[in-house]
Amino acid sequence: MAQQNNGASLNHPPKPFWLLAEITYRCPLHCAFCYNPTDYATHTQNELSTEQWIKVLRDARKLGALQLGISGGEPLLRDDIEEIVAEAGSLGYYSNLITSGVGLTEKRIAEFKRGGLDHIQLSMHDITKDINNFITDTNTFELKKKVAAMIKEYDYPMVLNVVIHRYNIEHIGEILEMAEAIGADFVELANTQYYGWSLLNRAQLMPTREQLEKAEAITNKFRERVGNKMKVFFVVPDYYADRPKKCMNGWGEVFMIVTANGDVLPCHSARSLPGLEFPNVRDKGLEWAWNESPAFNKYRGDDWMKEPCRTCPEKEKDLGGCRCQTYLLTGDPEGTDPVCSKSPTHQIILDAIEEAKNPQIASRPILFRNDKNSRLIADGELSEIVKPFHALP
Amino acid sequence: MSDKIRSDQVFGLAKHYRFQWEEAQGGYVLLFPEGMIKLNGGAGEVIKRVDGKKTVGEIVADCKAAFPDVPDLEADVLAMLELAVGKTWITLKE
């Protein structure tokens, strides 16, 4: 009998439920907390064509993918998004456009409705214009409000995603009230996780434990008041958790990402891991990538685990946490996620929390996600900032 | 929503929810923003009949006709509907 793990058999790999299509890394916003790779600028010239994306959608659907996220960068920067959406609709995906709202027009949203797009997830940043514009390094506050109204007008579920960090965590009550006022159906309060640009800006973005607890209490109170009218997800940041997250619900278990340039990944930041060659849809195709590629099989199951995870009674719950975070912070891709209080490297997390309290470090300028900074990082010119990590975040 | 389900009530899928057969999953699924529920065989058969038109009584009768050999089907169907209401997958039609 095949070895069982997380409900999946190793001899017969699981099926990908989710496909995240990061169709472009180009973005008009420059968010300080963006999880995109810091060297994304090296992948903006070789985006997949419309035909290639359509083939990705067809092949992933055949593999079992059902939920589709169309993301980026800003997906609306592609001119062929309407074609991609229509293909997804005809294939029976439950499709979601994940957007900043920049580039969403009446004409396009009507086209999406015709094409069968199921929902639009809009990012919001704060109730204040100042903080919205500061953290995204753009002037987009008014535009987001207009887009929210348009989403409602076209009878889409209103799904708001608010990334939470030090600059807006104190406004969480007002943010929820704003969401209620504009008629949101789902609100995701996503506490920043530290990957990509947010890892570089960690000391500047991380709230204190007290701020976090207060925000969670306010959220719970709000939930009690609104009941089922609005679903509020509060994503707890793992730095303040005692146990790591079951990252991606397991490596190569349910989630598959195809990046702008066609790389097929089990998670957003997998390319930062050492010794792995990720498949590209231009080469052998998705079925091989998901079922056969060495990269997708590398951390499936738990054969790769070391102590203390290997004999931990909780190993099925979190599968040892996140491989990318563990490698970036500790240098060992097979170690225990340092977030875990049982990890021999847990001190790294405690130090990072302390560092964020140090006013001198926390007041350093934020490195915004933009092409110039990305190129500087890719060219090794910001090595001081990248130095604390074992790979480029 | 602690009220008992009555046989004359009519339920429909909650707004923005989608229900479909998935060949790859070998079963029915319920899709909604940020999530998906894979329904087991019995649950799928019940939710399939929740169409915003049939009354609860009609759904029970329909299930009994489709699965004549299953004992206590009515209780199972009502329990499934109650669960679905509690999870906000389905809502009462006015």
Contacts between the chains, C-beta under 8 A, distances in Angstrom:
chain1	res1	chain2	res2	distance
A	15	B	24	5.7
A	15	B	25	7.5
A	17	B	36	6.6
A	63	B	24	7.4
A	64	B	22	7.7
A	64	B	24	3.4
A	64	B	25	6.9
A	66	B	22	6.2
A	66	B	24	7.6
A	66	B	25	7.6
A	66	B	29	6.7
A	66	B	31	7.1
A	66	B	36	6.5
A	67	B	31	7.1
A	67	B	36	5.9
A	92	B	20	6.7
A	94	B	18	6.1
A	94	B	31	4.0
A	94	B	36	7.1
A	96	B	33	6.9
A	118	B	16	7.8
A	118	B	18	6.9
A	118	B	31	7.4
A	118	B	33	7.7
A	119	B	16	6.9
A	119	B	33	4.9
A	121	B	33	7.3
A	157	B	15	7.4
A	157	B	16	4.0
A	157	B	32	7.9
A	157	B	33	5.2
A	159	B	33	4.8
A	159	B	34	7.0
A	185	B	15	7.9
A	185	B	16	6.7
A	185	B	33	7.2
A	186	B	33	5.1
A	186	B	34	6.0
A	188	B	34	6.9
A	228	B	88	5.2
A	233	B	34	7.0
